[in-house]
Amino acid sequence: MTAVDPRRAAWAYLSQVVQGPCAPLNELVEAVGIEEAARAVRERDLPPVLQRRTEARRHIDTSTRDLELVARRGGRLVTPDDAEWPAWRMLGFAGIDVTRDKDGAAPLALWVLGEGSVTELTERAVAVVGTRAASSYGSTVTAEIVGELATQGFAIVSGGAFGIDGAAHRAALAVGGVSIAVLACGIERAYPTSHEKLLHTVASTGLVVSEYGPGVTPAKYKFLARNRLVAALSDAVLVVEAGWRSGARNTVKWGRRLGRPTLAVPGSVHSVASTGCHQMIRDGEARLVTRASEVIDEAGPLRLPVSGVEDGGRASDALVGDQLLVYEALPARGSRGPRELSEASGVPIDGVRGVLPLLELSGLIGSDETGWFRVRKRNR
């Protein structure tokens, strides 16, 4: 039996204990480190909110077995310790109030099948989702749009389900493109079982991803939580067909909350399969698109509002929300750390840490060993 790195074992252990999004655990790991967090869970040295969440499985540690099982399948556990962790993709979760939506937390870690880097393969990606009961129209439109997106270098992210999901994966594979399937169960099992061959092919050229460890079975609430990862790993969310109560609308909700463009393809006014798309377009939840070029126009590259500041204007003119609050909390001269910025701006520490990299990418701020500081216009 190969020795397992203690840190990686701790990530695997906690992944199985909570099985899904858990903001309090994320906060504990960030505060004390992954190994100390694992110890605290085992010994019940926890605040009440985490004791309730971890009590049922804290005594079960299958980390060594799970890591070896996934390794035999050609997979791995990807954690925030790893270079391929999609940190940029996870920034959107910093803006979600997890006290009101417990499923709005970033994943603790990701179990992955496939040789490619998660960060590299999701550098340009579009989520394509829709009804399981796809019509011939929906399947055809999916194939047309996805085929063009894949040839343009976009990875296609979907949930591996029947209908539009499966059509999207197959269309990307058909043109030699990359596809990423995000599951609501352990990656060692195919769900649905009839998609075993499809998911194997997806993993051979792209990735099969899940925040749920080996042995975890699918459930309705896990699919809803899974949808946030489909949106998070993408530059935009595209719905081809969706009924009135389609789960695809849940993915659109997550896309909007994570700051991703949300798009929908219209169908016949007589088609029940497109009523959800039509309602989202009507309500302004999704932008109407009909071809791949329109999806690409909306999907990227991702830009911050500050890129539109004209010469002569103030750097902060185009900032909104937490971005503006954090930027204004920076002193005219000197620097501040994240904790000081949180106190000065009123933005929670997690929100500050999510905003700072965005402001740095925009060229407005920089950092050194003393903290974060404003970049003067003449230096940008």
Secondary structure as the mmCIF struct_conf table of DSSP 4:
data_model
#
loop_
_struct_conf.conf_type_id
_struct_conf.id
_struct_conf.beg_label_comp_id
_struct_conf.beg_label_asym_id
_struct_conf.beg_label_seq_id
_struct_conf.end_label_comp_id
_struct_conf.end_label_asym_id
_struct_conf.end_label_seq_id
HELX_RH_AL_P HELX_RH_AL_P1 PRO A 6 VAL A 18
BEND BEND1 GLY A 20 GLY A 20
HELX_RH_AL_P HELX_RH_AL_P2 ALA A 23 VAL A 32
HELX_RH_AL_P HELX_RH_AL_P3 ILE A 34 ARG A 42
TURN_TY1_P TURN_TY1_P1 GLU A 43 ARG A 44
BEND BEND2 LEU A 46 LEU A 46
HELX_RH_AL_P HELX_RH_AL_P4 PRO A 48 THR A 54
TURN_TY1_P TURN_TY1_P2 GLU A 55 HIS A 59
HELX_RH_AL_P HELX_RH_AL_P5 SER A 63 ARG A 72
TURN_TY1_P TURN_TY1_P3 ARG A 73 GLY A 74
STRN STRN1 GLY A 75 VAL A 78
TURN_TY1_P TURN_TY1_P4 PRO A 80 ASP A 81
BEND BEND3 ASP A 82 ASP A 82
TURN_TY1_P TURN_TY1_P5 ALA A 83 GLU A 84
BEND BEND4 TRP A 85 TRP A 85
HELX_RH_AL_P HELX_RH_AL_P6 ALA A 87 MET A 90
HELX_RH_3T_P HELX_RH_3T_P1 LEU A 91 GLY A 95
BEND BEND5 ILE A 96 ILE A 96
TURN_TY1_P TURN_TY1_P6 VAL A 98 ARG A 100
HELX_RH_3T_P HELX_RH_3T_P2 LYS A 102 GLY A 104
BEND BEND6 ALA A 105 ALA A 105
HELX_LH_PP_P HELX_LH_PP_P1 ALA A 106 PRO A 107
BEND BEND7 LEU A 108 LEU A 108
STRN STRN2 LEU A 110 LEU A 113
BEND BEND8 GLY A 114 GLY A 116
HELX_RH_AL_P HELX_RH_AL_P7 VAL A 118 LEU A 121
TURN_TY1_P TURN_TY1_P7 THR A 122 THR A 122
BEND BEND9 GLU A 123 ARG A 124
STRN STRN3 ALA A 125 VAL A 129
BEND BEND10 ARG A 132 ALA A 133
HELX_RH_AL_P HELX_RH_AL_P8 SER A 136 THR A 151
TURN_TY1_P TURN_TY1_P8 GLN A 152 GLY A 153
STRN STRN4 ALA A 155 SER A 158
TURN_TY1_P TURN_TY1_P9 PHE A 162 GLY A 163
HELX_RH_AL_P HELX_RH_AL_P9 ILE A 164 ALA A 174
TURN_TY1_P TURN_TY1_P10 VAL A 175 GLY A 176
STRN STRN5 SER A 179 VAL A 182
BEND BEND11 ALA A 184 CYS A 185
TURN_TY1_P TURN_TY1_P11 ILE A 187 GLU A 188
BEND BEND12 ARG A 189 ARG A 189
BEND BEND13 TYR A 191 PRO A 192
HELX_RH_3T_P HELX_RH_3T_P3 THR A 193 HIS A 195
HELX_RH_AL_P HELX_RH_AL_P10 GLU A 196 THR A 205
BEND BEND14 GLY A 206 GLY A 206
STRN STRN6 LEU A 207 SER A 210
BEND BEND15 GLU A 211 TYR A 212
TURN_TY1_P TURN_TY1_P12 PRO A 214 GLY A 215
HELX_LH_PP_P HELX_LH_PP_P2 VAL A 216 PRO A 218
HELX_RH_AL_P HELX_RH_AL_P11 LYS A 220 ALA A 232
TURN_TY1_P TURN_TY1_P13 LEU A 233 LEU A 233
BEND BEND16 SER A 234 ASP A 235
STRN STRN7 ALA A 236 VAL A 239
BEND BEND17 VAL A 240 VAL A 240
TURN_TY1_P TURN_TY1_P14 TRP A 244 ARG A 245
TURN_TY1_P TURN_TY1_P15 GLY A 247 GLY A 247
HELX_RH_AL_P HELX_RH_AL_P12 ALA A 248 ARG A 257
TURN_TY1_P TURN_TY1_P16 LEU A 258 GLY A 259
STRN STRN8 THR A 262 ALA A 264
TURN_TY1_P TURN_TY1_P17 VAL A 269 HIS A 270
HELX_RH_3T_P HELX_RH_3T_P4 VAL A 272 SER A 274
HELX_RH_AL_P HELX_RH_AL_P13 THR A 275 ARG A 282
TURN_TY1_P TURN_TY1_P18 ASP A 283 GLY A 284
BEND BEND18 GLU A 285 ALA A 286
STRN STRN9 ARG A 287 LEU A 288
BEND BEND19 ARG A 291 ARG A 291
HELX_RH_AL_P HELX_RH_AL_P14 ALA A 292 ALA A 299
BEND BEND20 PRO A 301 PRO A 301
HELX_RH_3T_P HELX_RH_3T_P5 PRO A 305 GLY A 308
HELX_LH_PP_P HELX_LH_PP_P3 VAL A 309 GLU A 310
TURN_TY1_P TURN_TY1_P19 ASP A 311 GLY A 312
BEND BEND21 GLY A 313 GLY A 313
TURN_TY1_P TURN_TY1_P20 ALA A 315 ALA A 318
HELX_RH_AL_P HELX_RH_AL_P15 GLY A 321 ALA A 329
BEND BEND22 LEU A 330 LEU A 330
BEND BEND23 ALA A 332 GLY A 334
STRN STRN10 ARG A 336 ARG A 336
HELX_RH_AL_P HELX_RH_AL_P16 PRO A 338 SER A 345
HELX_RH_AL_P HELX_RH_AL_P17 ILE A 349 LEU A 361
TURN_TY1_P TURN_TY1_P21 SER A 362 GLY A 363
BEND BEND24 LEU A 364 LEU A 364
STRN STRN11 ILE A 365 ASP A 368
TURN_TY1_P TURN_TY1_P22 GLU A 369 THR A 370
STRN STRN12 GLY A 371 ARG A 374
HELX_LH_PP_P HELX_LH_PP_P4 VAL A 375 ARG A 376
HELX_RH_3T_P HELX_RH_3T_P6 LYS A 377 ASN A 379
#
